[in-house]
């Protein structure tokens, strides 16, 4: 009797897990409930951590911040100089061009679906569901952010629908990068007349109005040709297995 009961329980558990994985009706409210708990947990732990840091690590933290502030001040002066020179160049040529790039730190809440590590819900204040945002992790391209059910969903690089424009190598060969549900990326529609090589670095082109120009994506590990174009397999730089915080690009220009 005990063995039969145990068997029935295993079958029920398997059926429940299967329904949970494949049925959005069950999974969506459960994930929403878990996300609300997780946000509350993150806020509480962050508050506790900030309190501990304030009381026990204040001296070291102040020292570190002073060093960082000196570096930022130096970088800020350099950027001011460059911005001033660019502004003078615009005025000299009567150009109406203007730049206002903006990034913002955002937090990952949970995976969209159990078993899919390429899609992550994000907590983004004042989220605009009419836009697609670029997603960055430690100065590397991590993917894009799209709206789903009016919420921010991150499609990490490996997701097949994560797509953006790139340049390859010093020749700046244009192409379209996307995931293939694998650890490597694919770049398609590279014009055949560009001389690209294994080892060339892949960076964002900025022509999709999603990313800044020049952000690092990865390196070419193989090249093939098809229907008048070249295709390249890219070993991506972003490989975090524990997504927590990212930067989104609010505005490119």
C-alpha positions, 0 to 999 in steps of 0.5 A: 500500500505504501509503495502504491501511495508513493507511486501515485504521489510521484505521478501527481507531482510529475503531472503538476510539474508538467502542467506548470511548465507548459501552461501559462494559465497556471504559470503566469499568476504563480510567477507574478506572485513569486516576483512580488515576493522576490522584489520585497525580499530584495528590497529588505535585504538591500536595506539590511545590507546598506545598514550594515555597510553604513555602520561597519564598513563606513571608513573603508567605503569612504576611502574607496569612494574618494579614490573612485571619485578622483577617477570619475572627476578626471574622466568627467573633465576629459569628457567635458573637454571632448563634449566642448570640442564637439559642440564647437565643431557642430557650431562651426559647421552650423549643425543641428545634431545633438546627443543626450545618451542615458543609461540606467541601472535595473534589477533582474527579478526572475526567469520568465519561464522555468527552464528557460535561462535566456529570458528574465523579467526586469524591474524598471521604474517608469517603463515605456512599453513602446520601446526596445532597450539595449541591455548591458552587463559590465560594459558588454552587450547582454541582450535587448529588452522588449515589452510583454504584457506591459512588463519589461522582459530581457531577451539575453544574447542567446535568445533567438529573438535577441537581435541587433546591428553590429560591426565586425573587425577593423573593416567595420563589416555590417551584420545582424547578430542574434542568438540561437539558443546556444552559448554562441551567437550568429551574425548574418547578412555580412556583405561578401566583399568585406574581408573578415577573419576568425578572431575579429572583434564584434561590436555594436554599430549603433545603427539600430538605435538600440545600442551605442556604437562600439559596445563589445559583443564577442569574437568571430570563431568561424565564417561561412558563405551562403546566398551572396552573404557571409555568416559568422559564429561569435563567441560572446563576451557576456556569460553571466550565469547569475543575472542580477543587475544590468544597465539599460540604454534609455536613450542613444542620442 
